[in-house]
Amino acid sequence: MKKFAIAAATATVLTLTLANAAFAAQPTSQAPMVVAAGEVTKAKEETSDTWITTKVKADLVTEKGIPGTDIKVETNKGVVSLSSMTPVTSQQKDLAVQITKSIKGVKDVSAAGLKTE
């Protein structure tokens, strides 16, 4: 019985030693972390653009004197594009641009798509 216990213990030690050697031989790579970091950056940009679009739209809708529901807002990497099918006055256009520029994260505003009367 004693020989069996010694043999079992030896087999266990050898198995663990070989397993550790196999794991140690595997190269460690940071590539998955680099890809993940790139995806996180992309997600942050998309979230930021979505947040900017939502904030601009909300501010335009709540501003008196601007047809906010008629103005389409699109954001790409912090650049906001305003457009509408309904004509607005030049004062409304200027106010919409001013409101949009005041929002955190907005890098530039294009109001070329806003039709003026």
C-alpha positions as CSV (number, residue, x, y, z in Angstrom):
1,M,0.0,0.0,0.0
2,K,2.9,2.3,0.8
3,K,4.4,1.7,-2.6
4,F,1.1,2.7,-4.3
5,A,0.9,5.9,-2.3
6,I,4.4,6.8,-3.3
7,A,3.7,6.0,-6.9
8,A,0.5,8.1,-6.9
9,A,2.3,11.1,-5.3
10,T,5.1,10.8,-7.9
11,A,2.7,10.7,-10.8
12,T,0.8,13.7,-9.4
13,V,4.1,15.7,-9.0
14,L,5.2,14.8,-12.5
15,T,1.9,15.7,-14.0
16,L,1.9,19.1,-12.3
17,T,5.5,19.7,-13.4
18,L,4.7,18.9,-17.0
19,A,1.6,21.1,-17.0
20,N,3.5,24.0,-15.6
21,A,6.2,23.6,-18.2
22,A,3.6,23.5,-20.9
23,F,1.9,26.7,-19.7
24,A,5.3,28.5,-19.3
25,A,6.3,27.6,-22.9
26,Q,3.3,29.5,-24.3
27,P,4.2,33.0,-25.5
28,T,2.4,35.9,-24.0
29,S,1.0,38.4,-26.4
30,Q,-0.4,41.8,-25.9
31,A,-2.2,41.9,-29.2
32,P,-5.6,41.2,-27.8
33,M,-5.2,44.1,-25.4
34,V,-4.2,46.4,-28.2
35,V,-7.3,45.5,-30.2
36,A,-9.4,45.9,-27.1
37,A,-8.0,49.3,-26.4
38,G,-8.8,50.3,-30.0
39,E,-12.3,49.1,-29.6
40,V,-12.7,51.0,-26.4
41,T,-11.5,54.2,-28.1
42,K,-14.0,53.6,-30.9
43,A,-16.8,53.0,-28.5
44,K,-15.9,56.2,-26.6
45,E,-16.0,58.2,-29.8
46,E,-19.4,56.7,-30.8
47,T,-20.8,57.3,-27.4
48,S,-19.5,60.9,-27.4
49,D,-21.0,61.6,-30.9
50,T,-24.3,60.0,-29.7
51,W,-24.3,62.1,-26.6
52,I,-23.5,65.3,-28.6
53,T,-26.3,64.6,-31.1
54,T,-28.8,64.0,-28.3
55,K,-27.7,67.1,-26.3
56,V,-27.8,69.4,-29.4
57,K,-31.3,68.0,-30.4
58,A,-32.6,68.5,-26.9
59,D,-31.3,72.0,-26.6
60,L,-32.7,73.0,-30.0
61,V,-36.1,71.5,-29.2
62,T,-36.3,73.4,-25.9
63,E,-35.2,76.7,-27.3
64,K,-38.1,79.1,-28.0
65,G,-38.1,80.5,-31.5
66,I,-36.3,77.6,-33.2
67,P,-38.1,74.8,-35.0
68,G,-36.0,72.2,-33.3
69,T,-38.2,69.3,-34.3
70,D,-37.5,70.2,-37.9
71,I,-33.7,70.4,-37.6
72,K,-31.8,67.2,-38.3
73,V,-28.6,66.8,-36.2
74,E,-25.7,64.5,-37.2
75,T,-22.4,64.2,-35.4
76,N,-19.2,62.6,-36.7
77,K,-16.0,62.8,-34.5
78,G,-17.3,65.9,-32.8
79,V,-18.3,67.7,-36.0
80,V,-22.0,68.5,-35.9
81,S,-24.0,69.0,-39.1
82,L,-27.4,70.7,-39.0
83,S,-29.9,70.4,-41.8
84,S,-33.6,70.9,-42.4
85,M,-36.2,70.6,-45.1
86,T,-38.2,73.4,-43.5
87,P,-36.7,76.9,-44.1
88,V,-35.5,78.8,-41.1
89,T,-34.7,82.5,-40.7
90,S,-31.0,83.6,-40.7
91,Q,-31.5,84.6,-37.0
92,Q,-32.8,81.1,-36.2
93,K,-29.8,79.5,-38.1
94,D,-27.3,81.7,-36.2
95,L,-28.9,80.9,-32.9
96,A,-28.9,77.1,-33.7
97,V,-25.2,77.3,-34.6
98,Q,-24.5,79.3,-31.4
99,I,-26.3,76.8,-29.2
100,T,-24.5,73.9,-30.9
101,K,-21.1,75.4,-30.5
102,S,-21.7,75.9,-26.8
103,I,-22.1,72.2,-26.1
104,K,-19.0,70.4,-24.7
105,G,-17.3,68.1,-27.1
106,V,-18.4,70.0,-30.3
107,K,-15.3,70.6,-32.4
108,D,-17.1,72.3,-35.4
109,V,-20.5,73.0,-36.7
110,S,-21.7,72.8,-40.3
111,A,-25.0,74.6,-40.9
112,A,-24.9,74.5,-44.7
113,G,-27.8,72.1,-44.7
114,L,-30.1,74.6,-43.0
115,K,-32.3,76.2,-45.6
116,T,-32.9,79.9,-45.0
117,E,-35.9,82.0,-46.0
